[in-house]
Amino acid sequence: MNNGKFTGETTVTFNNRTFITPIPKSVITINMIFIFSLLFYNLHGQESKQINSIKDSLFYELQKSKKDTNRVNILNELVVEYRKFNTDSSLHYAEQSIKLAKDIDFKKGLAKGYQNIGVIFKNKSAYDEAINFYLKAIKIFREIHDRKGEAYALYNIGAVYKNKGSYAKAIEYTLKSLKILDNIGDKKGIAACSNIIGIMFSIDCSFDEAIKYYLKALTIEKELNNKIGMSNIYNNIGALYNCRGSYNEAIEYYLKCIEISKEIGDQRSLSTYYNNIGSSYTLMNSYNKALEYYYKSLNISVEIGNKSQEAVSYNKIADLNIILSDSSSFTKKQRLKHLNEAVDYSSKAMGIAKQIESWEIIRTAANNLANTYKKLGNYKKALELTEIVITASDSIMNIEKIKVIQDLNAKYQAEKNKCKL
């Protein structure tokens, strides 16, 4: 199934994260994003020029509404609008919706409120809290026989486990979700099926098969006019070209993602896409351009409180400094400066990674630090960090997860038949 040897290292976001295909350079990670648009975003009012009018309309409706189910629904819609750029306001409205839903015994509204809070905590990298709220939502969705709501919550849990590095769990919950979505004939679910198949073929380095399924998913997202879904697929295609070593083509697709993210005001995804372009430029040895995009991503991540992507940016900047420290065009003093900066940025990434319990980011940070200390001649420290790399790798890819990856194509064959692709 291999159609040419890939170069680079791509992290497949199973959110966006994660199976890894090797790139014969220092550690460079590309975010490949699942179609979580159906889970995290409302399809209404995605254009940035409409955001303010939508909020104004919702506020107007909120003022007129009584303490009934309609008010709960409006509050939940406000949560969706605000979580794109203001987490505190989003959480405020989610708490209001939950309180009112409980008071009037509106179970569907309560489940949506729990799901919304789960998304908020997921975006804040508070993964255990996110899972707790998703599970609360699932319990209610099952009670009221809301299969679609249940499927979305299951998919969100898969996204959280992916970010935690628990890939076996991520696959388990995502496949449960896709099975339900297919059974109820949800087009967005079929698009998700196509996307996950594309990701699996990407893992196997089968470019032609992967691109075929990505384009199938993209066709559906265009039919649905789902801008976020479209940008996610463009990103995955970009990552695929990046792994193949076709960096200009990769950047072309990433720029499509950036255009859409700016159009709909999606800062969170924009920070990811900036990092991805930076990775492509790094692989092209265009280091100034790479650094420009890494800092663009970092600034957005800090501004919106996206700890995970902030740490990713720190790791990428550190990795770039390690590369620059090997340049013969620099003086010894300049090379030392780059190594010290690598230590600084990797340490920042490590601190955040420990805080949000992301073994993947810990591994990358530790690997950067180990390489840097080795270049600095501090072999004791390098050995200590290498042991952390091994520990993190074991946590990410233990025997059970390796078996899951090996069996993934077989499981997929059964699932894709159900998806009626």
DACOR-V582796 format. One record per backbone hydrogen bond with DSSP energy under -1.0 kcal/mol. CO is the residue of the C=O (numbers start at 1). NH is the residue of the N-H. If there is no record, write none. Layout:
# DACOR-V582796
co={CO	CO}
nh={NH	NH}
This chain:
# DACOR-V582796
co={10	11	19	21	23	30	32	34	36	36	37	47	50	51	52	53	54	55	56	57	58	59	60	61	66	68	69	70	71	72	73	74	75	76	77	78	79	82	82	86	87	88	89	90	91	92	93	94	95	96	97	98	99	100	101	106	107	108	109	110	111	112	113	114	115	116	117	118	119	120	121	122	125	126	127	128	129	130	131	132	133	134	135	136	137	138	139	140	141	145	146	147	148	149	150	151	152	153	154	155	156	157	158	159	160	161	162	165	166	167	168	169	170	171	172	173	174	175	176	177	178	179	180	181	182	186	187	188	189	190	191	192	193	194	195	196	197	198	199	200	201	202	205	205	206	207	208	209	210	211	212	213	214	215	216	217	218	219	220	221	225	226	227	228	229	230	231	232	233	234	235	236	237	238	239	240	241	243	245	246	247	248	249	250	251	252	253	254	255	256	257	258	259	260	261	263	265	266	267	268	269	270	271	272	273	274	275	276	277	278	279	280	281	282	285	286	287	288	289	290	291	292	293	294	295	296	297	298	299	300	301	305	306	307	308	309	310	311	312	313	314	315	316	317	318	319	320	321	323	324	327	331	332	333	334	335	336	337	338	339	340	341	342	343	344	345	346	347	348	349	350	351	352	353	358	359	360	361	362	363	364	365	366	367	368	369	370	371	372	373	377	378	379	380	381	382	383	384	385	386	387	388	389	390	391	392	393	398	399	400	401	402	403	407	408	409	410	411	412	413	414	415	416}
nh={21	32	12	10	25	11	13	36	39	40	41	50	54	55	56	57	58	59	60	61	62	63	64	65	68	72	73	74	75	76	77	78	79	80	81	82	83	85	86	90	91	92	93	94	95	96	97	98	99	100	101	102	103	104	106	110	111	112	113	114	115	116	117	118	119	120	121	122	123	124	126	125	127	130	131	132	133	134	135	136	137	138	139	140	141	142	143	144	146	147	150	151	152	153	154	155	156	157	158	159	160	161	162	163	164	166	165	167	170	171	172	173	174	175	176	177	178	179	180	181	182	183	184	186	185	190	191	192	193	194	195	196	197	198	199	200	201	202	203	204	206	205	3	207	210	211	212	213	214	215	216	217	218	219	220	221	222	223	224	226	227	230	231	232	233	234	235	236	237	238	239	240	241	242	243	244	246	7	247	250	251	252	253	254	255	256	257	258	259	260	261	262	263	264	266	48	267	270	271	272	273	274	275	276	277	278	279	280	281	282	283	284	286	285	287	290	291	292	293	294	295	296	297	298	299	300	301	302	303	304	306	307	310	311	312	313	314	315	316	317	318	319	320	321	322	323	324	325	326	327	330	335	336	337	338	339	340	341	342	343	344	345	346	347	348	349	350	351	352	353	354	355	356	358	362	363	364	365	366	367	368	369	370	371	372	373	374	375	376	378	379	382	383	384	385	386	387	388	389	390	391	392	393	394	395	396	397	402	403	404	405	406	407	411	412	413	414	415	416	417	418	419	421}
